[in-house]
């Protein structure tokens, strides 16, 4: 068994509403495409099944309460320098109600360090 390699990183989580848009495109899509153009290591979008934000209105996926504005989280993990350099690129996208969260984290790499299965 080999000892996994680890490195410090920064996790950027952007919380927006599913219906939030930017120039006829979902905000979450725009963030992912900007992250890709910026050369970040990857981005994932997660759709929530229930939540509320600054409006205090609960949005849910439950059948009797159909919502078109479920919470969405975009998660990006990269070096601190690269994440901090990316923040100005999304400022205009989240200025009207999105929430941006930064967390220190640690990346664990198993094996020989090459990407596996991607």
C-alpha positions in Angstrom: 0.0 0.0 0.0 1.4 3.4 -1.0 1.0 6.6 1.0 -1.3 8.9 -0.8 0.0 12.2 -2.0 -1.7 15.3 -0.6 -1.7 19.0 -1.4 -3.5 22.0 0.0 -6.2 23.6 -2.1 -9.1 25.9 -2.0 -12.7 24.9 -2.7 -15.0 27.5 -4.2 -18.7 26.8 -3.8 -21.2 29.2 -5.6 -24.8 28.9 -4.5 -27.4 30.3 -7.0 -31.0 29.6 -8.0 -31.6 27.2 -10.9 -33.6 29.9 -12.7 -30.9 32.6 -12.3 -29.8 33.7 -15.8 -27.0 35.6 -17.6 -27.6 36.6 -21.2 -30.2 33.9 -21.9 -28.1 31.2 -20.3 -28.2 29.7 -16.7 -25.7 31.3 -14.4 -24.4 27.9 -13.3 -23.6 27.1 -17.0 -21.8 30.4 -17.4 -19.7 29.8 -14.3 -18.7 26.3 -15.5 -17.7 27.7 -19.0 -15.7 30.5 -17.5 -13.9 28.1 -15.2 -13.1 25.9 -18.2 -11.8 28.9 -20.2 -9.7 30.0 -17.1 -8.1 26.5 -17.1 -9.3 25.5 -13.7 -8.9 21.8 -12.8 -12.7 21.1 -12.9 -16.2 22.2 -12.0 -19.3 20.3 -10.9 -22.9 21.4 -10.6 -25.2 19.9 -8.0 -29.0 20.5 -8.1 -30.6 20.7 -4.7 -33.9 19.1 -3.9 -34.9 21.7 -1.3 -33.6 25.0 0.1 -34.0 28.7 0.8 -31.9 31.8 0.4 -32.1 35.4 1.3 -35.7 35.6 0.2 -36.6 33.1 3.0 -38.9 31.4 0.5 -38.5 27.6 0.6 -38.1 26.0 -2.8 -38.7 22.3 -3.0 -38.8 19.4 -5.5 -41.7 17.8 -3.8 -44.7 17.0 -6.0 -47.2 19.3 -4.4 -44.9 22.2 -4.3 -43.4 22.3 -7.8 -40.6 24.8 -7.9 -38.7 26.2 -10.9 -36.0 27.8 -8.8 -34.3 25.0 -6.9 -30.9 25.6 -5.3 -27.8 24.9 -7.4 -24.2 24.6 -6.1 -21.2 24.9 -8.4 -18.1 23.4 -6.8 -14.6 24.0 -8.0 -11.3 22.9 -6.3 -7.9 24.2 -7.4 -4.9 25.9 -5.9 -5.6 29.0 -3.8 -3.9 31.3 -6.3 -6.0 30.0 -9.2 -9.3 30.2 -7.3 -8.6 33.7 -6.0 -7.7 34.8 -9.6 -11.0 33.4 -10.8 -13.2 35.3 -8.3 -13.3 38.6 -10.3 -14.5 36.5 -13.4 -17.7 35.5 -11.6 -18.4 38.7 -9.6 -20.9 40.1 -12.1 -22.7 36.7 -12.1 -23.4 36.5 -8.4 -23.7 40.2 -7.6 -27.5 40.0 -7.4 -28.0 37.2 -4.8 -25.6 34.4 -5.3 -23.5 33.2 -2.4 -19.8 32.5 -2.7 -18.0 30.3 -0.2 -14.3 29.5 0.1 -13.0 26.6 2.1 -9.4 25.5 2.7 -9.2 21.8 1.8 -6.7 19.1 1.0 -6.6 17.0 -2.2 -5.7 13.4 -1.7 -4.2 11.6 -4.8 -3.9 7.9 -4.8 -1.7 5.9 -7.2 1.0 7.4 -9.4 -0.6 10.9 -9.7 -2.0 10.5 -13.2 -5.7 11.1 -13.8 -7.5 7.8 -13.7 -10.6 7.1 -15.7 -11.0 10.6 -17.1 
